[in-house]
Amino acid sequence: MKIKKLLLLPLFAVSLLAGCTPDLSDLVMSNQEVLEQASNFGALLVNDTTGVTYPDRSQEIKLNYGDRLIGARTVVVKGVLLKKDGDKIDIVIDVSYSVNAESAELWKFEEQNPDEDHDLLEPTYPEYLAEDLNSTLTATFKFHQEDDEEVSDLELKVSWKVVHRAPRTEPKNIKIADFRNGVVEVNPGDIVVLRGFITAHFEEATPSDSHVYAGVFIADGDRAIMLYAGKLSASWFLSKNAVFKIGDLVEITGEYAPFNGLAEVKPSDIRKVNDPSIEQPIDLVIDQPATQWDKTYLTGHDGRITQFDNLIYKSATLNSVSAHGEIKFTAEGTNVEVLMYVNYHMGKTEKQKIHDMVATWQAGVTKINYHGILSWYNTPQLGPTNADAISVVS
């Protein structure tokens, strides 16, 4: 236990409340009562996938395949009077987590991850359609105080029964190339396990000036796919290395959810792996636009890093940096029109760079080269994740 005045704990994420109990006014409390008050904190555990908390200690926690829990390491009991006529203080109670011995193999705990104030509690799950597994998860609250009169060492335990649900949909462990080439049939709603190198990502600023990632692209050789939605924004930070980065080889598990022709997976899990069978990404080069810039030709190639040179600026619709925009080009020497979709998920800073760049261009005169993501909205389009994807040639 620590005693501090006016202690404030940082927020971990939008869905995770700070570990603070209400101000206790002028009620004089015993040490045991302080501990009991801390144990009633409703948002002690948060489901990292759904944002659900478990305030009722008697309730059974039912976890679906891919769910993880985030546990607060401390709870602040605010405005406590330990002595009559004493000062109001904020007391920080330390919290640790454990499981019953019989189910120890069903959990993996990572202390101070994703940040120093929280622990990652990662359950394992049974195989597809196997029987559900059960475990008991316990939080231990510890109160330690030393003053001139006494030394207090108290602890209190609360427990939940946890059900580890088996996946109801069989995950398809496949290669990106087999998926995108049509060798393996994958339907919307299927759960897939894929491996690939991170090639690009959007980065969108939040009101707190931190960042979440609103789209990540992974590739295996000459095929790629986009990761979007799901629990990507939280999962991105579930690493003591702070974030994943371009060039990392990752394995993802998630639901296939295409959007107007763009192949997307909603990830429920993302982690770094080693696998020599995964090929380094290969750029798609469009140097014959009259035949290559074609829906049939490019089907299955969306999500790839693409080199497309000698695009002549035609027109642009760029309004707010907080909204999507479009830029139209013509492939040099052809009548082929190429649309660039400027996604606000790249963040205001990067989008402003593109706005400033386009403001200097002349229709029919300015020529650019593009090196960025091939996107899709019913037909192929260019989808830069940042301003560096565009380089002005003349």
C-alpha positions in Angstrom: 0.0 0.0 0.0 1.1 3.5 -0.7 -0.4 6.7 0.7 -0.3 9.8 -1.5 -2.2 13.0 -1.7 -4.0 13.9 -4.9 -2.7 10.9 -6.8 -3.9 10.7 -10.4 -3.4 7.5 -12.5 -3.3 7.8 -16.4 -5.9 6.2 -18.6 -4.8 3.1 -20.5 -7.4 3.2 -23.3 -10.8 4.7 -24.1 -12.5 1.6 -22.8 -10.5 1.2 -19.6 -11.5 3.4 -16.6 -8.9 4.6 -14.1 -8.8 2.5 -11.0 -10.4 5.0 -8.6 -13.3 4.6 -6.1 -15.6 7.5 -5.1 -14.6 10.1 -2.5 -15.6 8.7 0.9 -16.5 12.1 2.4 -16.0 12.4 6.2 -16.3 8.7 7.1 -13.5 7.4 9.2 -12.4 4.0 7.9 -10.4 1.1 9.2 -7.7 -0.4 7.2 -9.9 -3.5 6.5 -12.7 -1.2 5.2 -10.3 0.5 2.9 -9.3 -2.8 1.5 -12.9 -3.9 1.0 -13.7 -0.6 -0.7 -10.9 -1.2 -3.1 -12.1 -4.7 -3.9 -15.4 -3.3 -5.1 -13.8 -1.3 -7.9 -16.0 -2.3 -10.9 -13.5 -1.8 -13.7 -10.7 -3.9 -12.2 -10.9 -6.3 -15.2 -11.7 -5.2 -18.7 -12.2 -7.5 -21.7 -9.7 -6.2 -24.2 -11.9 -7.3 -27.2 -15.3 -6.1 -26.1 -14.6 -3.4 -23.4 -16.9 -5.3 -21.0 -16.0 -5.0 -17.3 -16.9 -7.6 -14.6 -18.1 -5.7 -11.5 -20.1 -8.6 -10.1 -17.6 -10.9 -8.4 -20.1 -13.7 -8.3 -20.7 -13.7 -12.1 -19.1 -16.2 -14.4 -16.8 -14.7 -17.0 -17.4 -16.2 -20.3 -14.5 -15.6 -22.8 -14.9 -16.2 -26.5 -11.9 -17.4 -28.6 -9.4 -14.6 -28.9 -10.6 -12.6 -25.9 -8.0 -11.3 -23.4 -8.3 -9.4 -20.1 -6.5 -6.3 -18.9 -6.2 -6.1 -15.1 -5.5 -3.0 -13.1 -2.4 -3.3 -10.9 -3.5 -0.6 -8.5 -6.8 0.7 -7.2 -7.0 4.2 -5.7 -9.4 4.7 -2.7 -9.9 8.5 -2.7 -10.5 10.9 0.1 -10.0 8.5 3.0 -10.0 9.5 6.7 -8.0 6.9 8.7 -8.1 9.0 11.8 -10.6 11.5 13.2 -9.4 15.0 12.6 -6.8 13.6 10.2 -6.1 14.7 6.6 -8.0 13.2 3.8 -5.7 11.0 1.7 -5.8 8.9 -1.4 -4.7 5.4 -0.8 -3.3 3.2 -3.5 -3.9 -0.5 -3.1 -1.7 -2.9 -5.0 -3.4 -5.7 -7.0 -1.9 -9.0 -8.3 -3.5 -11.9 -10.2 -3.2 -15.7 -10.0 -5.1 -18.8 -11.1 -5.8 -22.1 -9.3 -3.1 -24.7 -9.7 -5.2 -27.1 -11.8 -5.6 -24.5 -14.5 -2.2 -22.8 -14.4 -1.5 -23.9 -18.0 -4.7 -22.1 -19.2 -3.3 -18.7 -18.6 -0.3 -16.5 -19.5 0.3 -13.4 -17.4 2.4 -10.5 -18.6 3.0 -8.0 -15.8 3.1 -4.3 -16.6 2.0 -4.9 -20.1 0.5 -3.0 -22.0 1.7 -0.3 -19.5 3.1 -0.1 -16.0 -0.4 0.3 -14.4 -1.9 -2.8 -15.9 -1.3 -6.5 -16.5 -2.2 -8.6 -19.6 -4.1 -11.8 -18.7 -4.1 -14.0 -21.7 -6.2 -17.2 -21.6 -5.7 -20.3 -23.9 -8.6 -21.9 -25.6 -9.7 -25.4 -26.5 -9.7 -26.6 -30.1 -12.5 -26.1 -32.5 -15.8 -27.5 -31.1 -14.0 -29.2 -28.2 -15.5 -28.9 -24.7 -15.2 -25.5 -23.0 -12.5 -25.2 -20.3 -12.9 -23.7 -16.8 -10.6 -21.9 -14.5 -10.6 -19.7 -11.4 -9.0 -16.3 -11.7 -8.1 -14.5 -8.4 -7.2 -10.9 -7.7 -5.3 -10.2 -4.5 -5.6 -6.8 -2.9 -2.7 -5.8 -0.6 -2.7 -3.1 2.1 0.7 -2.3 3.8 1.0 0.7 6.1 3.7 1.8 8.4 3.4 4.7 10.8 4.6 5.7 14.3 1.9 3.6 16.0 1.6 0.4 14.0 2.4 -1.7 11.0 -0.5 -3.1 9.0 -0.3 -5.9 6.5 -3.7 -6.9 5.2 -4.8 -8.7 2.0 -8.1 -9.6 0.5 -8.9 -12.0 -2.4 -11.7 -12.0 -4.8 -12.3 -14.6 -7.5 -14.2 -15.2 -10.7 -15.1 -18.5 -12.4 -13.9 -18.3 -16.0 -15.2 -20.2 -19.0 -12.8 -20.6 -21.9 -15.1 -21.1 -24.8 -14.0 -23.3 -27.8 -14.2 -21.6 -31.2 -17.5 -22.3 -32.9 -16.0 -21.6 -36.3 -13.0 -23.6 -37.3 -10.0 -21.3 -37.9 -8.4 -21.7 -41.4 -4.6 -21.7 -41.1 -3.6 -20.7 -44.6 -1.0 -18.7 -46.5 -2.0 -15.3 -47.8 -1.1 -16.3 -51.4 -3.3 -19.3 -51.3 -6.1 -17.2 -49.9 -5.8 -14.3 -52.4 -5.1 -16.6 -55.4 -8.3 -18.5 -54.8 -6.4 -21.8 -54.1 -8.2 -22.0 -50.7 -11.8 -20.9 -50.5 -12.5 -18.3 -47.8 -15.9 -16.9 -47.2 -17.0 -13.7 -45.3 -17.2 -14.6 -41.6 -14.6 -17.3 -41.8 -11.9 -17.2 -39.1 -8.4 -17.2 -40.7 -4.9 -17.5 -39.3 -2.4 -15.7 -41.6 1.3 -14.7 -41.5 2.9 -11.9 -43.3 5.3 -8.9 -43.1 3.9 -5.6 -42.1 4.4 -3.3 -45.1 2.3 -0.2 -44.2 -0.2 1.2 -41.8 -2.4 4.2 -41.3 -1.9 6.3 -38.2 -4.7 8.3 -36.9 -4.3 10.9 -34.1 -6.8 10.7 -31.2 -8.0 13.6 -29.0 -5.4 12.7 -26.4 -2.6 13.1 -29.0 -1.8 9.4 -28.7 -2.2 7.2 -31.7 -4.2 4.2 -32.8 -3.7 2.3 -36.0 -6.7 2.4 -38.3 -5.4 -0.1 -40.9 -2.4 -2.3 -41.3 -1.2 -4.2 -44.4 0.7 -7.5 -44.3 2.2 -9.4 -47.2 3.7 -12.7 -48.1 5.6 -12.5 -51.4 3.3 -11.2 -54.1 0.1 -11.2 -52.2 -1.2 -9.0 -49.3 -4.2 -8.2 -47.2 -5.5 -5.4 -45.0 -6.2 -5.7 -41.3 -8.9 -3.4 -40.1 -11.3 -2.9 -37.2 -11.6 -6.0 -34.9 -9.4 -5.2 -31.9 -6.5 -4.0 -33.9 -6.2 -0.7 -32.2 -5.7 -2.2 -28.8 -3.7 -5.2 -29.9 -1.2 -3.0 -31.6 0.1 -1.9 -28.2 0.1 -5.3 -26.5 3.8 -5.7 -26.6 6.6 -4.6 -24.3 8.3 -3.3 -27.4 5.5 -0.6 -27.5 4.4 -1.2 -31.1 4.7 -3.4 -34.0 6.6 -1.8 -36.9 7.0 -2.0 -40.7 9.1 -5.1 -41.5 7.9 -7.2 -38.5 6.7 -10.7 -39.4 3.4 -11.3 -37.6 0.7 -13.9 -37.3 -2.9 -12.7 -37.1 -6.1 -14.5 -36.3 -9.3 -12.8 -37.3 -12.6 -12.7 -39.2 -12.6 -12.3 -43.0 -14.8 -9.3 -43.7 -14.4 -7.9 -47.3 -15.6 -4.4 -48.0 -16.7 -3.5 -51.5 -14.0 -5.7 -53.1 -11.2 -4.8 -50.6 -10.1 -7.9 -48.8 -10.0 -7.2 -45.0 -9.5 -9.2 -41.9 -10.8 -8.1 -38.5 -8.0 -9.3 -36.2 -8.7 -10.8 -32.7 -5.0 -11.6 -32.2 -1.7 -10.3 -33.6 1.8 -11.4 -32.5 5.3 -11.5 -33.8 6.6 -14.8 -35.1 9.6 -16.4 -36.9 8.8 -18.3 -40.1 11.4 -18.7 -42.9 8.7 -20.0 -45.2 7.1 -16.5 -45.4 8.5 -14.5 -48.4 9.6 -10.9 -48.3 7.0 -8.6 -49.9 7.3 -8.1 -53.6 6.2 -4.7 -55.0 3.5 -4.7 -57.8 4.9 -2.6 -60.7 2.4 -1.1 -63.1 4.4 0.0 -66.1 1.8 -0.9 -68.8 -1.3 0.9 -67.5 -3.4 0.3 -70.6 -3.5 -3.4 -69.8 -2.6 -3.5 -66.1 -4.9 -0.9 -64.7 -7.8 -3.2 -65.0 -10.2 -4.7 -62.5 -9.7 -8.3 -63.8 -6.0 -8.0 -64.0 -5.6 -6.6 -60.5 -8.2 -8.7 -58.6 -6.5 -10.3 -55.6 -3.6 -7.8 -55.6 -5.2 -5.1 -53.4 -3.2 -4.4 -50.3 0.1 -4.7 -52.1 2.8 -2.0 -52.2 2.6 -0.7 -55.7 4.9 1.3 -57.9 3.0 3.4 -60.5 5.1 6.1 -62.2 4.3 8.9 -64.6 0.8 9.9 -63.4 -0.4 13.3 -64.8 -2.5 15.3 -62.4 -6.1 16.0 -63.5 -8.2 17.2 -60.6 -8.7 17.0 -56.8 -11.5 17.1 -54.3 -9.8 17.8 -51.0 -11.8 19.6 -48.3 -11.2 19.1 -44.6 -8.1 17.3 -43.4 -10.6 15.4 -41.2 -12.5 14.0 -44.2 -11.7 11.7 -47.1 -10.6 13.2 -50.4 -9.9 12.2 -54.0 -7.2 13.0 -56.6 -7.6 12.0 -60.2 -4.7 11.3 -62.6 -4.2 10.2 -66.1 -1.5 7.6 -66.9 1.0 9.3 -69.1 0.5 8.5 -72.8 -2.9 6.9 -72.3 -6.5 7.8 -71.6 -6.5 5.6 -68.5 -7.9 7.5 -65.5 -6.5 6.6 -62.1 -8.2 7.5 -58.8 -6.2 8.1 -55.6 -8.3 7.9 -52.4 -6.9 10.1 -49.7 -8.0 8.4 -46.5 -8.4 10.6 -43.3 -7.1 7.6 -41.3 -3.6 8.7 -42.3 -4.0 11.5 -39.7 -4.4 15.3 -40.1 -0.6 15.9 -40.3 0.0 13.6 -43.3 -3.2 14.6 -45.0 -2.3 18.3 -44.7 1.0 17.6 -46.4 -0.9 16.2 -49.4 -3.3 19.2 -49.4 -0.3 21.5 -49.4 1.4 19.5 -52.2 -1.7 19.5 -54.4 -2.2 23.2 -54.0 1.0 23.8 -56.1 0.0 21.3 -58.9 -1.2 22.2 -62.4 -3.8 20.1 -64.2 -2.3 18.4 -67.2 1.2 19.5 -66.3 2.2 18.1 -62.9 3.6 14.6 -63.0 4.0 12.3 -60.0 5.3 8.8 -59.2 3.5 6.7 -56.6 4.9 4.0 -54.3 2.2 2.9 -51.8 -0.8 0.7 -51.2 -3.1 -0.6 -54.0 -6.6 -0.1 -52.5 -10.0 -1.0 -53.8 -13.6 0.2 -53.8 -15.4 -1.9 -56.3 -12.6 -1.1 -58.7 -8.8 -0.6 -58.1 -7.6 2.7 -56.7 -4.4 4.1 -55.1 -4.6 4.3 -51.3 -1.6 6.1 -49.8 -1.1 5.7 -46.0 1.1 8.8 -45.8 2.4 11.7 -48.0 5.7 10.0 -48.7 3.9 7.6 -51.1 3.8 10.6 -53.6 6.8 12.1 -55.2 6.6 14.9 -57.7 8.6 14.3 -60.9 7.8 17.6 -62.7 
